[in-house]
Amino acid sequence: MITPVANAAALNDLMSKAESKRVSRALGCQMQYTEWTGSQWQGKCPGSEGALYEPRITLVGQRSFNCTCQDKTKRARQVGPCKHVICLAMTGWQMLVEQERPLKGSIPVVAA
C-alpha cells in the first residue's frame, strides 16, 4: 500500500514535470469525478469542447499516466502529461492535503 505521504509526493513529482503552459490550462479544468483505487487515481474531466476525458495516474508498480484525449496520444512523450492528467494530479493532491488525518505513516487513502 502506498502511504499518503508517498502518494502526495508522487503526484507533486508528476506536476513538477509538466509543461508550464499545460499547468496553466489545467488550472481552468475541474474534475467531475475523482477516485483513488489503492493503486491509481482516476477521474473524469470535461474538455474545452464538451467531450468527457478519463485521465488516470498509476502509482503502484510501474508508475504511469494516461488519458483518453488526443493530446496525450499525440504529444505526451515529448511534452509530458496533458492538462486532464495534471488536473487529476492537482485534485488528488488537494484531496490528500485536505484529509482530516495527518499525512504520516501508512494511513489508507480514501477519496470521496
Order of alpha helices (4+ residues) and beta strands (2+ residues): alpha-alpha-beta-beta-beta-beta-beta-alpha-alpha
